[in-house]
């Protein structure tokens, strides 16, 4: 098996074992990104099957258990998986290994303008969509709501469903985390007169104190339709992760093929702008797979110690 060295014509390759890539549900950011990855890999002769899921937590559990499954994962959730904290409920996912960076995820909220909702403080007693049950969006929203001293009503579901519910007025707001602009929140803003907002400075500080895996972030004005001012929030990176027992040649082939894209934004998917070897350093949560490490060594990329 071989792949082209960076800067040379690609050599057709095929992974040595069948691999499944777990993503998320309809309306999510993971699904179209994963579809882009699978299509791009196919163009390099590498066949990977895509599978929908409930998102990061399900993906991390599946990858930890299955040697030939890889998955998209929010590193905020991966932190809990590796340490056995939070949603992992004491189970340390010791088989997880990083392959390559995807993009940065931050969290924002959408509500109809006529609702007069514009901050976490306005969500007390309100119905708020948060994505799949016990997923990272719900986990971090519950923490943010606790910090803001509000008790909203949690509504779970795929992002596509929750977009319909908030635009029709059946729920009051939608909290999501994904690459910016977050697809589902962009849909709300495009379909209705809506406001998109984030967290206050105090709420950001409290979230960072509670979750060391997060970082402060700012969404520039104009990112969403009707957004006149910048939005402050918290964020963390996403990586495609693998099981430690995924064959080294397979992990190497997949990582090298993906990170050899000269322009991932156009060659893979518009949200893949951050899918670059240099961003491998964003992972300080788990070890890298030996196959991925082989590629990074060849590419001269220095990896941090998790």
N, C-alpha and C positions, 0 to 999 in steps of 0.2 A: 504494500500500500504506500502511495506517495502523494503528496500535494506539492504545488509549486512553492518555491521559496519566494518571499515577498519581492515583487518587482519583475517576476518572470511569468511567462504564460502558464495558465493553470493546467495541471495534469489531472485527468479524470481519476476519481478515487471512489472507493466504496468502503463503508465501515464494515468491520469484520463480524459484527453482530447486529441484529435488528434492534433499533432504538425507538422509544416512544418519548415525545416531548409533551409534557403536561403544561397547560396554559391557564385558562379561566373560562368564564361563561360569555354568552352573547352580550355585547355592549361594553365589554371590559377592554382594557388596554393590552393585557397579556395576549389575548386571542389573535388580533391582527398582527401583532409583532411576531408571535410564534409562527403564524402562517407565512409571514415574510421570511423568517429564518428557514423554515422547511423548504420553501420554494427556492431560496438562494442555494441551500445545500444540495438540492436536487440538480441544480445547474452545474454543480461541481462533482456530480456523480455519487453523492452521499444521500441515501434514502433514510428519512426519519419520519415516523408516523406522528401526527398531531392528535392530541386528545384534550377535549374540554374538561374543565374541573371547576371546583368551587374556589380556586385560587391558591394563594401562597401556602396556607396551612396544609391543605390536602396534598399539594404538590410536594412539600417538604417531607410529609409522612410517607408518601408513596416512594419518593426517591430513596429515603432512608431504608426502605424495606426491599426495594427491587433493583437489582444490579444493572439492568438495561433500561431503566427509566431515568430521564433527565427532566428538569422542571424549571419554570420561571419562578423566582422567589424574591419577595421583598425582604431586604436584609434586616429590617426591623423585626420581622417574624422569624427570620433565621436565627437571630440572636436568642430568642426564646427556645427555638428548637434545639440549638446546640447546648444551651445551659439548662434545659429542662424546666424553664420558668414560664410564667404566664400560661398561654393556651396549651403548651406542651405538658403541663400538669405533672411535672416530675420526671418525665421521660426524656433523657438526653439522646438526641438523634446523633449518634457517634459516627454514622457512616456517610455523612454529608461532606462533599468536596466541591469547591467552586470551579467552574469552567471559564466563563467570560462575563464581562459587564454588559448590562442592557442599557439602562438609563436611570436617571434620578426621579424619584417619586415624591411629590408633596401633596398635602391634604388641603382641600378647600370645600366650601359649602355653597349650594345654590338654593335660592328661594324665589318665589314670585314677588315682584316689587310691591304689588298691592297688599301683600301679607304684612308689610312693615317689619319684616325680620331682617336684621342686619348684623347680628352678633350672636355669639353663643348664649349670652344672657337672655336673648329673646326666645330661646328654644325650650324653656321650661313648660312641660306638659304638651309639647308639640310632637307630631309624628315625623320622625326623621329616618329616611332611608339610608342604610349604611352598607349595602352590598351583602354578600353571602354571610350566613350565620357564623359567628366566631372568627371571621376573617380579620385581616389586619385593619381594615377600615373600621369595623365595629370595635375592635380592641382599643384602638387609639381614640376613637370618638367617645367611648365610654369614659376613658381617662380624662379627655378634654372637658366633657360635661361635668365630671366630678370636680375638676379644678374650677369650673365656672359656677359651681353650686346650682346646677339645674338638673331636672329629672325629666328628660324627653322620653317619648314612647318610641322604642326601637322597631324599625320595619326592615326585614331582610328580603333579599331577592337579587336577581341579576341586574346589573346596571340598566340594561335596556328597559326592563319592566319598571324600575324605579323612576326613570326619566318620564315615562308615560304617566305614572302616578303623581309626580310633582307638577307636571305641566297641566294636568287635569284638575289639580287641587285636592286630590284624594289623600296626599300626604303634604306636610308643610315645608319640608326641606330635604335636600339630598347631600350627604357628606361622602366624598370619595377621595381616594388617593391613587394617583397615577402620574405618568409623565405629563408635563404641562405643555399645551392646554389639555386638561383632562377631558377625554372624549365625551363622556356622559354629561359633564357640566357644560361643555360647549354646546351640546345638543339642547339642553334646557335653555341656554341663553339665546340660541338661534330660533327656537320654537316659540318662545314666550318672552314677555317683558320681565326679565329676571335680574336679580342681583347675585353676584358671586363675592364671597367674603372669606376671611380666614380667622386668625386669632389675634388677640391683643398682645402687646409686648409682655405683659405680665403672664398671660396664658402661655405664650411661647417659652418664657423662662421657666415656668413651672413644668411644662412638658419635658424640657431638656433635663431638668433636675431629676425627673422621674424615669426618663428613658435615655440612658447614655448613648444608645445606638442612633439617636436622632440628631439632626442639625437644624439650625435656623435657616430659613430661606425666604426669598422675596419674589413675588410674581409681578412683573412690570405691568403698569397701566396699559390697557389696550390689548391684553392677552386674550380676553373674552369680549364678546359683543356687549357694549354698554358699560364696560369696566373703566371708570374714569380715574381711579387711584390705584396705587400699588397694594398688593395683598401680602400680609406677613403670615407665615405659617412654619411648619416643621417638615423635614424631609429625610429620606434615606435612599440608598441606591438599591437597585434590583440586579440580580445576577441569575444566569442559568447555572444550575447546580446539578451534580451527578452523585451517584453512589461510588464509594471508594473502590468497589469491585468492578466498575465499568472497565473493560479492557483498556490498557494504556494507549494502544494504537488507535482505538476508537475515539477516546477522549482527545487525543492529539489531533486526529484528522478533523473532528468537528470544530475544535477551538481554532485551529489554524485556518480552516476554510472561512469561518465567520469573520475572524479578525484580519483576514487578508483582503477584505473588501476595501477598495480605495475610497469609496464614498458610500458608507452604509446607509445614509439617509435616503439615497436614491436607489441603491442596489438591493437593500433589504426591506426597509420600511421607513416612512418619514420620522417615526419616533426613535429610530435607531442611530441618531446622530452621535449618541454617547457610547455606542458599541465599538470602542476602540481599545487597543491593547494598553495604552497609557492609563486607562481608567481601571485597570485591574487592581491598582493600588487602593482603590476605594473599598476593597474588601478587607476588613480587619476582624471578621466574625468567625470564619472557618478556614481550614487549610485548603490549598488548591490541590486539585487532582494531579497526580504525577504526569499524566499525559498533557494537561494544560501547562504545567510547569516546564515541561520539555519545550513547548512552543515559546513560552515567555523567555526562556533562557536563550533560545535561538534568536529571538527578536530583540534581545538586549533590554528587556523590561525587568526592572527590579521590583520584586514582590515584598510586601510588608509581612511581618509576623503577626498572625491573628491574636 
